[in-house]
Amino acid sequence: GDGGDGGSEDGTPGFGALVALVALIAAALLATRRTE
């Protein structure tokens, strides 16, 4: 398999979901700070 579409994939289950969750929280914080 030489189809490297996941560069840093160490096989950690739910890592992508964790990153997405953190990004979502960060975006929400930025949005609230920009509104204020």
C-alpha positions as MATLAB code, in Angstrom:
seq = 'GDGGDGGSEDGTPGFGALVALVALIAAALLATRRTE';
ca = [
       0.000    0.000    0.000;
       1.681    3.156   -1.227;
      -1.342    5.423   -1.010;
      -0.178    7.789    1.708;
      -3.138   10.025    2.349;
      -2.730    9.831    6.146;
       0.693   11.252    6.920;
       0.815   10.953   10.705;
      -1.508    8.029   11.251;
      -0.211    6.057   14.216;
      -3.360    3.967   14.414;
      -4.818    5.873   17.371;
      -8.595    5.269   17.441;
     -10.641    8.435   17.599;
      -7.648   10.737   17.098;
      -9.208   12.426   14.092;
     -12.427   12.976   16.054;
     -10.418   14.447   18.940;
      -8.623   16.877   16.626;
     -11.932   17.854   15.023;
     -13.477   18.423   18.465;
     -10.577   20.620   19.584;
     -10.769   22.595   16.336;
     -14.512   23.051   16.808;
     -14.044   24.331   20.374;
     -11.275   26.667   19.236;
     -13.487   28.034   16.455;
     -16.345   28.588   18.917;
     -14.036   30.414   21.330;
     -12.726   32.605   18.514;
     -16.273   33.356   17.376;
     -17.401   34.379   20.871;
     -14.295   36.504   21.393;
     -14.803   38.248   18.038;
     -18.453   38.917   18.887;
     -17.414   40.475   22.180;
];
